[in-house]
Amino acid sequence: MSRLKITVVGAGNVGATTAQRLAERDYADVVLVDIVEGLPQGKALDLNETGPVLGYEPNVIGTNGYEETRDSDIVVITAGIARKPGMSRDDLLNTNAGIVKQVSEQIRSSSPNAILIVVSNPLDVMSYVAMKVTGFPRQRVLGMAGVLDTARYRAFIAEELDVSVRDIQAMVLGGHGDTMVPLISYTSVSGIPITQLMPQAKLNAIVDRTRNGGAEIVKHLKTGSAYYAPSSAAVQMCEAIVHDQKRILPCAAWLDGEYGMSGLFLGVPCKIGRSGLEKIIEVELTGEERDALARSAAAVREPMGAVKL
Ligand SMILES: NC(=O)c1ccc[n+]([C@@H]2O[C@H](COP(=O)([O-])OP(=O)(O)OC[C@H]3O[C@@H](n4cnc5c(N)ncnc54)[C@H](O)[C@@H]3O)[C@@H](O)[C@H]2O)c1
């Protein structure tokens, strides 16, 4: 049986790190695409030369075109510009919409059966652009945000409680922006409700820090945004597909009546397996969480309405 093929579009910080993590896992051939001449070729060669040391088969191809990406099983879209200090994710809207549109047109003809994992920001709107331009069904278009936002939330809780990050179970829903909704009612430490382990004020501060988790890193880096955690989150989604894991992960998915909403991408609990989005899980929310999700949806619809395709 031939190996799966995963294409990563955008060989910048997130894309190259995603390609590295995938190559090291050794379950798929990886094609890295960028418009900058030499960039994907150089990074692919560097990754192939790492194989003998780390012990994986060197199968990374770098290219400026789409011929080599033909019939990819999964395509991760990271092409676009990243935030600089003072910029919101929505500031990236028109530039990245043009880029994601161009990339999606190429994918539509070169890999018509691929599952897309969109990473470019503003995430929920770019996922919409990718779905609209490719015409792919919602099962095959997912946005990566919730896994990352949840990882940040889990990391902050573990740090505060001085316990292992592995034991924190949590879920952050909503749009990938300041209105995201960390679900306190579904946050636990090895099954113990978080509210038994931490005072509400502390929890509120962590929720706040999670909402601004991306900006906190942009402020430190000054020239770009986070990529280690984002690439690991994109790879976790790839892995759920590659190994048909049926994982329940918070991902941006196209809503069609779930949570009482339709016609937008929003972060919700998704069952992810070999065919992509296999199911959206509807969980009970408190009144406050439901209101927060509705506010988050409104914050996604606004830039979505402004994007020109
Ligand atoms: N969803 C998330 O949680 C999340 C997290 C981190 C970053 N991001 C987003 O991911 C995107 C990439 O971030 P980064 O840090 O890797 O940025 P980066 O600037 O390091 O890399 C982006 C790359 O895209 C390439 N590119 C631009 N236009 C292209 C096109 N038409 N075709 C192919 N490649 C093209 C650029 O040449 C560049 O190499 C940004 O939009 C960023 O905001 C999202």
The ligand as an SDF file (V2000), in Angstrom:
LIG
                    3D

 44 48  0  0  0  0  0  0  0  0999 V2000
   -5.3900   28.9850   13.2750 N   0  0  0  0  0  0  0  0  0  0  0  0
   -4.4720   29.2540   14.1740 C   0  0  0  0  0  0  0  0  0  0  0  0
   -4.6500   28.9340   15.3490 O   0  0  0  0  0  0  0  0  0  0  0  0
   -3.1910   29.9240   13.7650 C   0  0  0  0  0  0  0  0  0  0  0  0
   -2.0710   29.8850   14.5890 C   0  0  0  0  0  0  0  0  0  0  0  0
   -0.8820   30.4690   14.1530 C   0  0  0  0  0  0  0  0  0  0  0  0
   -0.8440   31.1010   12.9060 C   0  0  0  0  0  0  0  0  0  0  0  0
   -1.9660   31.1540   12.1450 N   0  0  0  0  0  0  0  0  0  0  0  0
   -1.9740   31.8010   10.8330 C   0  0  0  0  0  0  0  0  0  0  0  0
   -1.2590   30.9790    9.9100 O   0  0  0  0  0  0  0  0  0  0  0  0
   -0.7410   31.7920    8.8660 C   0  0  0  0  0  0  0  0  0  0  0  0
    0.7470   31.4890    8.6800 C   0  0  0  0  0  0  0  0  0  0  0  0
    1.4840   31.8970    9.8170 O   0  0  0  0  0  0  0  0  0  0  0  0
    3.0900   31.8180    9.8040 P   0  0  0  0  0  0  0  0  0  0  0  0
    3.5420   32.2320   11.1270 O   0  0  0  0  0  0  0  0  0  0  0  0
    3.5160   30.5220    9.2150 O   0  0  0  0  0  0  0  0  0  0  0  0
    3.4220   32.9810    8.7340 O   0  0  0  0  0  0  0  0  0  0  0  0
    4.7320   33.1080    7.8420 P   0  0  0  0  0  0  0  0  0  0  0  0
    4.7360   34.5040    7.3280 O   0  0  0  0  0  0  0  0  0  0  0  0
    5.9130   32.5890    8.5680 O   0  0  0  0  0  0  0  0  0  0  0  0
    4.4520   32.0980    6.6110 O   0  0  0  0  0  0  0  0  0  0  0  0
    3.4640   32.2780    5.6640 C   0  0  0  0  0  0  0  0  0  0  0  0
    3.9910   31.7320    4.3390 C   0  0  0  0  0  0  0  0  0  0  0  0
    2.9220   31.7640    3.3790 O   0  0  0  0  0  0  0  0  0  0  0  0
    3.5360   31.9930    2.1350 C   0  0  0  0  0  0  0  0  0  0  0  0
    2.5650   32.3990    1.1210 N   0  0  0  0  0  0  0  0  0  0  0  0
    2.0030   33.6300    0.9340 C   0  0  0  0  0  0  0  0  0  0  0  0
    1.1780   33.5840   -0.1280 N   0  0  0  0  0  0  0  0  0  0  0  0
    1.1910   32.3100   -0.6000 C   0  0  0  0  0  0  0  0  0  0  0  0
    0.5300   31.6520   -1.6660 C   0  0  0  0  0  0  0  0  0  0  0  0
   -0.3240   32.2960   -2.4500 N   0  0  0  0  0  0  0  0  0  0  0  0
    0.8100   30.3460   -1.8720 N   0  0  0  0  0  0  0  0  0  0  0  0
    1.6730   29.6780   -1.0710 C   0  0  0  0  0  0  0  0  0  0  0  0
    2.3170   30.2470   -0.0490 N   0  0  0  0  0  0  0  0  0  0  0  0
    2.0860   31.5630    0.1800 C   0  0  0  0  0  0  0  0  0  0  0  0
    4.6000   33.0480    2.4330 C   0  0  0  0  0  0  0  0  0  0  0  0
    5.5650   33.1360    1.3860 O   0  0  0  0  0  0  0  0  0  0  0  0
    5.1410   32.5350    3.7570 C   0  0  0  0  0  0  0  0  0  0  0  0
    6.2860   31.7090    3.5570 O   0  0  0  0  0  0  0  0  0  0  0  0
   -1.0590   33.2370    9.2700 C   0  0  0  0  0  0  0  0  0  0  0  0
   -2.2220   33.6640    8.6120 O   0  0  0  0  0  0  0  0  0  0  0  0
   -1.2910   33.1310   10.7610 C   0  0  0  0  0  0  0  0  0  0  0  0
   -2.0970   34.1800   11.2520 O   0  0  0  0  0  0  0  0  0  0  0  0
   -3.1250   30.5670   12.5400 C   0  0  0  0  0  0  0  0  0  0  0  0
  1  2  1  0
  2  3  2  0
  2  4  1  0
  4  5  1  0
  4 44  2  0
  5  6  2  0
  6  7  1  0
  7  8  2  0
  8  9  1  0
  8 44  1  0
  9 10  1  0
  9 42  1  0
 10 11  1  0
 11 12  1  0
 11 40  1  0
 12 13  1  0
 13 14  1  0
 14 15  2  0
 14 16  1  0
 14 17  1  0
 17 18  1  0
 18 19  2  0
 18 20  1  0
 18 21  1  0
 21 22  1  0
 22 23  1  0
 23 24  1  0
 23 38  1  0
 24 25  1  0
 25 26  1  0
 25 36  1  0
 26 27  1  0
 26 35  1  0
 27 28  2  0
 28 29  1  0
 29 30  1  0
 29 35  2  0
 30 31  1  0
 30 32  2  0
 32 33  1  0
 33 34  2  0
 34 35  1  0
 36 37  1  0
 36 38  1  0
 38 39  1  0
 40 41  1  0
 40 42  1  0
 42 43  1  0
M  CHG  2   8   1  16  -1
M  END
$$$$
